[in-house]
Amino acid sequence: MRICVVVGLMLAGCKCREPVKPVEAPRPVRTMTTWLPHEVAAAPEDVYGVPAWSKVFALAFERRVQIGVPSCAIDGGCLGRDPLAIRAEPMVTNELVLGRDEPLAFIGEQVTFLEAPARRAALEKAIDEAMTIDPTSAPVAAILFQNDLWERVDAITAAIATQPGADWAVLEALRTKLVVLMKHVALPRSVLDGLHSNEGTVERQFPQLLAGFSTRDEWFEVVSRSREHGVWSRTTRHAERHGHRVVFRVFVHHPSGRSALEQLVSRWPEPFPEGSRFVITGAPLVRTREGELLVAPFITLLETRQARAQGFMPGSIGALANDVLEGKRSTLVRSLDDTGGLELLRRDALIPVGATCMPDFTSRFPSASTCSGCHGPTGARLTASLGPEEAQFRLTDDASEAANAVAEAKRSAGLLW
């Protein structure tokens, strides 16, 4: 489940405004998303290692669409292409099936297709079958499944409130059944406490990107508070974009240590020096059987970048020092202990523009170039902003601070079950 992300995606809350306005390429004509007829397979891909849960997932999310992508994405890849040149070119139409083993941020919140009688009946039957599975028999899968169901419940809630053409009665009945299933798959706190972090294993798999990260050796966590439209927030843009169902934590490794880092974060939006390294992690928010809101002990997404010297202009996507480690559901449930469950994506792996900041799911661009949209071509900015606002940053030694802020935001939104 990405993000940056994959969402990413990118780093440090992605609030996109340049302190100094960059040179921008002309915006290409967008190819609008077109929804196409689609029927879910009788036995869909088993993304959780629990076929009954995977059937629910496929029926709740899967559909076929046409979207716009850069031509290089279907002509051999975009690693050697100039990131600004790609954005100046017309998009080409690409057809794909959304709602398989990919980050929810890539799928979008569209849910009215669930009103179709055949799809709804099949989903309700699958929910009944899923209710027979003991969640403690597959705790990692249960956490991922609950988080996915939570997205559907939130999306249905929003559709009922904001889409005049939605069939309120049908969606409300479906939401009720999904909530019952979410409660069923909730784990006891004791089971959650028995799980462990995968950060050490991930670091061993990718030492060139994450040396010292799992032990926080000269890595320091940064938290922020920002105000837009008169409202203060203590969560990242990423957490907001993910409906406050995912907890994101931001870390920085500075060449001169903590004291220099404290001064830099206080002088935002001043760029960081060359060699500074940034990491953002994502982990699902979990509601336990006892009703607590906690963060999962393992991460499902990690994005990292390194600051380049001021004036650096990448000639290609591959030259951008922005990398994404993604944990697909199927990989996490089968390889969490062995490899950490995260896989390194190519820098030209496509993500939708809407995955983090801008809600534009009609086109996809390479992940590395999407990161630079917020953090600049040098990757040296901690974050930027979407518009006039105040922002403050500081270091924290409280590993639960980010999770507490996301849980508080989720409670305040009134979208609990």
N, C-alpha and C positions, 0 to 999 in steps of 0.2 A: 504494500500500500504506500504509494508515494505521496506525493506530492507534488515540488519543484519542483512537485514539485516540484511533482517533480515536476510538488510542487516542489513544487519546490518547490525555476521555482523560487531572486531568489532568497538569498540568505538574510537573516536578521529582521524578518518582518516585512520586507519588501514594500516600502511606501515611496512611490516612484515620483520624485521630483529632483532634477539635477540642481545642485548649488550653482553651477555655471551651465547655462543651456548648451547642450552638445549640438554638433552638426547632425541633423536628422535626415535620413533618406526619405524620399516620397513614400507615402503609404500606398501599398498595392490595393487594387480592387479586391474586396473580399468575395469569396465564393460562399454563399449562404448555406447553412446546414439544411439538408433535406432529409426528412424521416421517411424510411422505406418500409414496406411490409416485411415482416420477419416472424418466423416460427421457431421456438426454442426446441432443440433436440430432445427426444424422449429420455436420453441419458446424457446430460450435458457434462462438460469437463468437471472433474471432481477437484475443485480448488481448495477445499478444506480438509481433504482426507476423510470426509464424512459425507457420503453421497446424498443423503436426505437433505442436509444443509445446503449442499452445492446446488441441488435442484431448486430450492427456494431462491438462492442468489440469482441463478440464471433467469428464472421467471420474473423476478422483481426488477432486474436491471437490463437484460439483454435486448438489444434492438439494432437494426441496420440503419446506417446513415451515410450521407455523402457530405464531405467537408472539403475545405481548401487546404492544400499543402504546397510547399515550394516544389518546383519541378525536379530539383536535384534529389528530393526524397524518394522519388520513384525511378530515378535514373542513375542509381549507384551510390547515393549518399552525398551528404553536404559537408563533410569534414574539411575539404579543401576550398570551400567557397567563402567569400567575404561576407560577414554577417550583415553589413549594411546593404550590400548589393542584393542579397536574398530578399530583404524587406522591400526593395524597390521594384521587384519583379511581380508580374501578375501571378496569382495562384492558379493551380490546376486542381481539378476535381478528383477526389479519391473516395472510394467506397470502402467502408469497413463495418465490422460488427462491434458495437460498444457493449460493455457490461460483461465482459469475460474477466480474466484475471489481470485487472489493471487498476490503478488508483481511482478511487471514487471521484477525486477532483477532476479527472479526465472525462468523466461520464456526463456530468451535468445533472441538474435537478429535475429534468422533465419526467413527469409521472402519469400524465393523463392517459398514456397508452395502456395503463393498467385497468382502465375502465372497460376495455373490450371484454365481452362476456366469456369467450373461450380462455383468454389469458387469465382473467380473474378467477375463473373456476379452477384452472390448473394450479394457480398459485395457492389458493385456499386449501386445496387437497394436499399440496406439498407441505404447507405449514402444519397441517394435522400430522403428517408423517414425521416432520422434524421434531414435533413435541414428544416423540417417543424416545429420543436420544438423551442420555445422561450427559450433561455438559462436562462433568468432572472426568469423563473418560477421554476427553480431548480438550484440555484447558486452553491451549494456545489457539486452536481453531475456534473455541467458544468466544474468546475475546475478540477475534477478528470478525466473526459472524455477528456478534452483538453490535459492534461498531457499524457494520454495513447495514444492519436492520435499522439502526438509529437514524442513519442518513435517510432511508426511505420514509420513516415516520416523520422526520422533520420536513422532508420535501412534500409529503402529502398534506401535512399541516399548512404549509405555505400555499399549496395549490388551492386548498379549500378557501383560504382567506383572500387570495389575490387573483385567482383566475376565474372570471365570470362564467366561462363555458364549462368549468369542471362539474362533474356529477357529484355533488356534495355527499349524498346518501351512500353511494357506492364507495367512494374514497374513505368516508368515515368508517364504514363497516370493515374495510380492509385494514385501515389503520388500527382498529381495535384488535384484530387478530394478530397483527404484527407486534403490537405492544405485549400481548399475552406471551408470544414466543420469545420476545426479548427478556421478559421476566424469567421465563423458564431456563434460558441459557445463561442467566447471570450466575457467576461463580461465588461461592462463599469466600469471605476475606481470607480464611486460612489457606485455601487453595491458591489464591493469588499470591499470598506471601511465600508460598513454596516455589514459585517460579523465579528465574534468575535473569540477570542482564546478559545480553549478547554482545555488549560493546567490546569486551576483551577479545572475543573470538573474531569480531569484525576487524578490529585493529590488526590482529595477526594475519588476516587475509590481505589487508591493504596497508602495510606499514609505510609505504611511500607517501600515503596521504594522511595517515592518522598516528604517526609516531607519538607515543606518550598520552594519547587522548583518553583511553579508558581509565587511566590512573590519575588523570587531570594534572600531569606533569607539565607545569607552566601553561596549562590551559585554564582560562578563567571564564566563568559564566557572566553574561551581560543580560540585564533585564531593562525594560523601558516602560515609560508611561508617555502617552501622547494624547493630544486633544484635537479633535476635529469636530467642527460644528458645535463647539461648546461642551462636548462630552469627552471626559477622560477615559482612557482605556489602558489596562495593564497587560494586555495580551498582544501577541504579534499579529501582523497582517495575515500570516499563514493560518494561525488558529482561527481568526475571524472568517477567513475564506472557507475553512473546513467546518464551519458551523459550530465552533468550539467543541468539537468531538475528538480533536487531536491536540495533544500537548506538544508544543515546539519549544526547544531550548537552544539558546544561542551561545556559542563559545568562541573565544578569540585567543590566539597564541601570538604574543607580541615579542619581537626580538629583544627588547630591553626590559621585559619583566612587568610585574604587576603595577609598580608605581607609575611607570610611563603609560601603561594602559589606562589607569584611572584618570590621568590627565587628558588623554585623548578622548575617552568617551564623554568626558565633561565638556569637550569642545566640539561636539557634533554640530554641523556636518563636516568638519575638517577631515580630509582623507587620511588613512593610515599609511605608514611608511612601507616601502617595498619589503617583501618577505613576511609581512603579517599574514597569519592564516586564520581562516574563519570556518566554523562548522555549525550547522543547524541540524538538530535531530528531531524526529517526529515519533510519537508513541500514542496509541489509542487511549482515549479516556474510557474508563470502565465504570459501570455501575454494578456494585456487588449485590449479592443476594440480601445483604443487610441494609442496602439502600445508600451506601457510601459512594462518593465519586472519587475515584483514584486513577492514577495513571498506570498503564501496563508497565511491568518491569523491563520489558524488552522494547527496542526501537524497531520501527518498520521502514524508516527512511533516514538517510543521512546525506546531506549535501555539503560540499566543501569547496573552498576557493582560496587562492593565494593572491595577495596584492602585488601588482606589478609597479614598476617605476612610473611616475607621473609623465604623461606624454606618450605612453605606450598605446599603439593602435594595432589591433590584431588584423593580420591579413587574411586569416582563415578562421573558421569555427574551431578547428583543432588546436589553434594557438591560444585559445581562451583557457585559463587555468580554473575552470569551473567543472566540477565532477559530481555526479549523482550516484548514490548507492541505494538501489531500490529493493524492497522486500515484497515480492509477490506473495499472495496467500499460500499458494502451493509450495513455494520454497520455504517460507517461514515454518509451516507446520511439519515439514519433512526434514529440514536441515538446520533448524535453529541451534541445536547443540553442536553440530559438526562444523558448520561454516559460518554461523551467525545469521544465515538466512538472507543476506543482502547481496545483490549482484551489481557490479559496476556497469553503468550504461555507457554506450558510446556518446561522445559529446554532441553528436548530431541526432541523437534520439529525439523524436518529435514530442512536444507537449503542447497542449492548447494554451493560447495566450491567457485564457481565463483561469488557469490552474492556480494562480497565486493572487494576482492583483486585479487586472482588468477583466471583467466578465465577458470575454469574447471567446466563445467556444466554436466559432465558425471557421477558424483557421489554426494551424499548428506550425510552430517553428522549432528549430533545434534548441535543446535545453540550455546549452552553454550560452547561446546568444540571448536567450530569455533572461538569464541571470544578469547579464550585462545591462539590460534595460533599466534595472534599478540600481545596480552597483557600479555602473560605468565600465568602460573597456579595460580599465586597470584593476577592477575588482576591489578597489581600495576604500570604498565608502561602506561604512557599517550598514547604513540604510539610507533611503531617501524618503520623500513623502509624496502623497498624491495631490496635495494642495496646501493652502495656508493652514498651518497648525503649529502647535508647540510640541516639542519632544524633549525628553530627558532620559539619559542613560546612566547606569551605574553598575558596578560589579556586585555580585551576591555570592555568599557561601552557603545559602540555603537551597539545597537540591530540590526542595518541594515547592519553591516559590512560584515557578511557572505553572505547575500543575494546579496549585491553589487558585491562581488567577483565572485559569481557564475554567475550572469547576465553578468558581463564583460567577463568571460571565454566563455559563450555561444555566445556572440556577436563576439568575436575574432575567434571562430571556423567557423563562417559564415554559421551556420545551422539555421538561422532564416527564417521566412516565411512571 
